[in-house]
Amino acid sequence: MSNTPETVSDTLLCEGRRVRLYRREVRVGGRTYVRDVVAFGQAVVIIPVRGEDMLVFVEQWRAPLQRWIVELPAGRLEAGESPLEAAKRELEEETGYRAGEWRYLGGFSVAPGYSDEVLHFFLAGRLEHAEAHPEPGEVLRVVEMSPQEYLRRVGGGFGDLKTVAGVLLYLSARERGGLWG
């Protein structure tokens, strides 16, 4: 009898445009358990740095919330795309910027109790204007502010946890003495 869990089966319950919901049977210690799993995959979060301590955000209408929120540029990896390639594409699509300097800060599970989603965080520096070209249906505008201002305003539905995490990762990297090294 092994204590290492083993996936017995995945049954597709529902499929949407961006996610799939599975019923996963897992066997461990001779017993079988059922878990619901939201399959989302990988995504990127970009922390665009402009000048001295200013970050680029997007204010975006979010249909599930039925309101605007301010967040860091982000998006899913497309088939065959690396996290860095996705970060470069999303930064330009959503903000109209290209970055001359990139730093990977890590990949993190979002909600491992029910989802396979992993977010890859990147710092983007030496920004140059390009042309924004949001995906159809994306309603957004670019907003710049300091990380401190974002954190002051974040209560009351202003932001989201991926952005709070990204801002804190930025502040931590800056405090350790080097954003780019």
Backbone torsions as a table, in degrees:
resi	resn	phi	psi	omega
1	MET	NA	124.0	-177.0
2	SER	-99.3	145.7	174.7
3	ASN	-96.3	4.4	176.3
4	THR	-87.1	119.1	-179.6
5	PRO	-60.6	146.6	179.9
6	GLU	-132.3	129.6	176.1
7	THR	-73.8	124.1	179.9
8	VAL	-89.7	-45.0	-179.2
9	SER	-161.0	156.4	171.3
10	ASP	-124.4	126.0	177.2
11	THR	-115.5	121.3	179.1
12	LEU	-70.6	121.3	179.4
13	LEU	-97.7	-36.1	-175.0
14	CYS	-160.0	142.8	177.7
15	GLU	-131.7	127.1	176.2
16	GLY	-111.2	-169.5	-179.1
17	ARG	-69.1	-32.6	-174.7
18	ARG	-117.4	-19.6	-175.2
19	VAL	-136.6	161.4	172.7
20	ARG	-129.9	144.9	176.8
21	LEU	-113.6	125.1	-179.7
22	TYR	-117.4	152.1	164.5
23	ARG	-101.1	115.5	-177.1
24	ARG	-106.0	127.0	172.4
25	GLU	-97.1	128.7	-177.5
26	VAL	-124.5	134.1	178.2
27	ARG	-109.7	131.5	176.0
28	VAL	-150.6	135.0	178.3
29	GLY	58.4	31.8	178.0
30	GLY	82.6	-1.8	179.0
31	ARG	-114.9	152.4	178.8
32	THR	-111.6	135.2	-179.8
33	TYR	-124.3	153.1	179.0
34	VAL	-112.6	133.6	177.8
35	ARG	-131.6	144.7	171.2
36	ASP	-89.2	136.4	-178.1
37	VAL	-129.9	126.1	172.7
38	VAL	-93.7	117.5	179.3
39	ALA	-94.5	114.5	-179.8
40	PHE	-120.3	-40.7	-179.6
41	GLY	97.6	-149.4	-174.2
42	GLN	-107.1	150.4	177.6
43	ALA	-144.2	169.8	179.3
44	VAL	-123.2	151.7	172.7
45	VAL	-128.4	127.5	-176.7
46	ILE	-109.5	133.5	176.9
47	ILE	-109.3	88.8	-178.2
48	PRO	-77.7	124.6	-176.2
49	VAL	-106.8	123.8	178.1
50	ARG	-118.8	121.2	175.3
51	GLY	60.0	-146.5	-175.9
52	GLU	-89.1	97.6	170.2
53	ASP	68.8	30.8	173.1
54	MET	-115.6	136.6	178.8
55	LEU	-115.2	152.8	178.5
56	VAL	-102.0	125.6	177.7
57	PHE	-119.5	170.1	168.1
58	VAL	-121.1	137.3	170.0
59	GLU	-94.9	118.8	-168.9
60	GLN	-130.3	137.7	173.7
61	TRP	-75.8	123.5	-179.7
62	ARG	-111.8	110.7	-176.7
63	ALA	-57.0	-42.3	179.9
64	PRO	-60.8	-31.1	-179.3
65	LEU	-92.6	-18.0	-176.6
66	GLN	57.7	42.0	178.3
67	ARG	-164.2	170.8	176.2
68	TRP	-82.8	143.4	168.2
69	ILE	-137.1	155.6	177.4
70	VAL	-101.3	125.7	-175.4
71	GLU	-146.6	164.9	173.1
72	LEU	-74.2	150.2	175.8
73	PRO	-58.6	139.6	-175.9
74	ALA	-160.4	163.7	175.8
75	GLY	176.9	168.7	-178.2
76	ARG	-78.4	152.7	170.4
77	LEU	-73.9	137.9	173.2
78	GLU	-89.0	163.3	-178.1
79	ALA	-53.6	128.4	177.2
80	GLY	78.9	2.8	-175.7
81	GLU	-94.5	139.3	174.2
82	SER	-80.7	161.4	175.8
83	PRO	-56.4	-41.3	179.8
84	LEU	-65.3	-42.4	177.3
85	GLU	-60.2	-42.0	178.8
86	ALA	-65.2	-39.9	-180.0
87	ALA	-62.8	-44.1	178.9
88	LYS	-62.6	-43.6	-179.7
89	ARG	-64.4	-48.0	-177.5
90	GLU	-64.8	-39.8	179.3
91	LEU	-58.2	-47.4	-178.8
92	GLU	-69.5	-44.4	-179.6
93	GLU	-56.7	-47.6	-170.6
94	GLU	-87.2	-31.7	-173.2
95	THR	-115.1	-19.2	-174.4
96	GLY	79.1	17.1	176.9
97	TYR	-111.1	151.0	166.4
98	ARG	-118.1	148.4	-179.1
99	ALA	-112.1	140.5	176.8
100	GLY	-94.5	-6.4	-178.5
101	GLU	-142.4	134.3	-178.2
102	TRP	-132.1	145.7	173.5
103	ARG	-142.7	126.8	178.4
104	TYR	-82.1	128.1	-179.2
105	LEU	-102.9	-13.7	177.0
106	GLY	133.7	165.4	176.8
107	GLY	-115.7	138.2	-173.0
108	PHE	-137.4	138.2	174.1
109	SER	-70.4	138.9	-176.8
110	VAL	-83.8	-53.8	-177.9
111	ALA	-146.3	75.5	-170.6
112	PRO	-65.5	-11.9	177.1
113	GLY	-71.3	-22.4	-178.9
114	TYR	-145.8	-3.6	-175.5
115	SER	-135.1	149.9	176.2
116	ASP	-94.0	5.4	-175.6
117	GLU	-62.5	133.2	174.6
118	VAL	-124.1	130.2	176.5
119	LEU	-104.1	129.1	175.9
120	HIS	-102.5	123.1	-177.1
121	PHE	-100.9	134.5	179.5
122	PHE	-131.4	138.9	164.7
123	LEU	-86.1	140.1	176.7
124	ALA	-127.7	124.1	-178.0
125	GLY	-128.0	178.8	-175.8
126	ARG	48.9	59.0	-175.2
127	LEU	-75.3	139.8	175.2
128	GLU	-128.1	143.1	178.7
129	HIS	-67.6	135.9	171.0
130	ALA	-128.0	-142.6	177.3
131	GLU	-125.9	125.4	177.1
132	ALA	-70.8	144.3	174.5
133	HIS	-149.1	77.4	-179.2
134	PRO	-60.4	156.1	175.3
135	GLU	-64.5	153.4	175.2
136	PRO	-55.4	132.7	180.0
137	GLY	92.6	-12.7	176.2
138	GLU	-81.9	121.1	178.6
139	VAL	-113.8	109.1	-175.1
140	LEU	-152.8	163.5	173.8
141	ARG	-143.7	150.2	-176.8
142	VAL	-81.2	137.5	179.2
143	VAL	-134.2	135.8	175.7
144	GLU	-115.4	138.4	175.5
145	MET	-162.7	165.2	177.1
146	SER	-74.9	157.0	176.9
147	PRO	-61.8	-34.5	179.7
148	GLN	-64.9	-42.1	177.7
149	GLU	-62.9	-42.5	178.4
150	TYR	-58.1	-48.5	-177.3
151	LEU	-65.0	-33.2	176.1
152	ARG	-65.4	-35.9	-174.4
153	ARG	-91.0	-7.8	-167.5
154	VAL	-65.7	-26.5	178.0
155	GLY	-66.7	163.0	176.1
156	GLY	73.7	25.7	175.6
157	GLY	84.5	12.5	-178.1
158	PHE	-68.4	-38.4	-172.2
159	GLY	-135.4	-161.5	-179.0
160	ASP	-138.0	165.4	-174.0
161	LEU	-69.3	-32.4	178.2
162	LYS	-63.9	-35.3	179.4
163	THR	-73.9	-41.0	174.9
164	VAL	-57.5	-46.3	179.1
165	ALA	-60.6	-44.3	180.0
166	GLY	-62.8	-42.3	178.7
167	VAL	-64.2	-41.7	179.1
168	LEU	-67.9	-36.1	174.8
169	LEU	-63.2	-41.6	176.5
170	TYR	-59.7	-50.3	-178.5
171	LEU	-62.0	-37.9	178.5
172	SER	-65.5	-44.6	178.6
173	ALA	-62.8	-41.9	179.7
174	ARG	-64.9	-41.0	-179.0
175	GLU	-66.2	-34.4	180.0
176	ARG	-75.1	0.6	171.6
177	GLY	98.7	7.2	178.1
178	GLY	-170.9	115.6	175.8
179	LEU	-75.3	-32.4	-169.7
180	TRP	-113.3	13.5	-178.0
181	GLY	-136.5	NA	NA
